[in-house]
Amino acid sequence: MLGQHRSTQRKVPSGRADENVLTADIIALASQYGRYGYRRITALLREAGWA
């Protein structure tokens, strides 16, 4: 319609509104539990209410 190829159109990803808080929680948990991997950190985040 506009003479513009489809591959030039990109969808801009939208982040979470509370992404900074989530990042801070991840950093705090990683600092507290330094030997935990991403699966255990994710489990702790889910227990804390991040679903």
N, C-alpha and C positions, 0 to 999 in steps of 0.2 A: 504494500500500500504506500509506504513512504519512500520506497526505493532504497531501503536500508536492509542489508543482509541480516538474517536471523542470528548468525554467529557474533554479531557486534553487540547484541543485547545481553546484558549481564544482570542477574538478580543480586541485589545488594543484601548480604546476610544481616539479619537483625539480631542483635545480642539481647541478653536478658537485662532487665532493668536493675537487677540486684547482682550483676556479675562481679562488681568490685567487692561486695560483701562475701560472695562465694569464694573468690580468690583469696581473700584474707583468711577465711576459715580453713581453706586448703593449706595455706602456708603455715597457719598456727598448728594444725594437726601434724603436718610434716615435720615441723620443728619439735613438737612434743614426742612424736613417734617416728624418729629418724629412720628406723630400719623397716618400717612398713612400706609395702608396695602400693600401687594404685588401687588394687582390689580392696585391700583392707582400709585404705583411706576413704574409698567410695562407700564401703560398708559403714564406716563411722559417720560419714556425711548423711547417709540415709537414716541412721539412728537419730541424728540431730535434727531431722526434719527436712533435709534437702532431698526431694524426690524427683 
